[in-house]
Amino acid sequence: MKELVSFIASSLVDQSEAVVVSETVQDDLVVVELRVAKDDLGKVIGKQGRTARAIRALLTAAAGKQNKRARLEILE
């Protein structure tokens, strides 16, 4: 799931080398933390959070196939 978020975020931002994704697993919950350059934060979040919501939906679907739950945290 880390690779999925990394691929999506790198495709959206201008500074793809600044994308950092970390993943922690706790039982059946996977927490994915995404960091991007400050200038690209708006591109990842999108208008009214629509892009972030779409990324979360894809992450939830991917986690569901593995019988897990996932949470995306976008950090500054």
N, C-alpha and C positions, 0 to 999 in steps of 0.2 A: 504494500500500500504506500510505502514511502516513495517508491519509484513512480507510482501513478501521480501522486501530488507533485513530485519534483518535475515530471514531464509536463504536466499541465501548467504549473507556475512558470517554468522556464519558457514555455511557448507564449505566455501572456506578457511578460515583462521585457523591458529594453536591456536591462543589465542582468542577463541570465547567469553570469558568474557569481552574482551576489545572492543567489537563491540557496538557502540552507534549510534542509528538512531533517528533522530528527523524529524518532519513533520510540515510544515506550509502550510496553505491553504489561497489563495488569489483569490477570485471569482471562476473561473474554473481552476486555476493553482495550482497544488500541488507540493511544493518544498520539496524533501526528501534529508536530509543531512546525510551522512554516515561518521563515524569516526571509524578507526581501529588502531591497534597498528602499530607503525612505521615499524616494521619488516614484517608485513603482508600487507603493502600497495601495494607491487608489485603483490601479489597474487590476490588482488581485481581488480587491473588495467589490469593485464595480458600482454602478449606480444603484443606490438603495440596497446594496449588499447582494445584488442578484448573482454576480459572478461567484462570490464566496458561497452562496447558497447552492449554486450548481455544482461547485467542486465538492461541497459536503454531501450532496445527493449521490454523486458518483462514488465517493469514498464509502458511503453507507451501503451502496449496492455491492461494491467489491468486498466489503467486510461481511455482508450477509451471505455471500457465496461460501465463505469460510466459517460460517456460524459464529461470527464475532460481531462486536459492536465497535464503531469507530467514532472518534471525535477529532475535529480539526480545530486547531488554535492558531490564529494568525497573529504573530507577535511583531512589535515594532523594532 
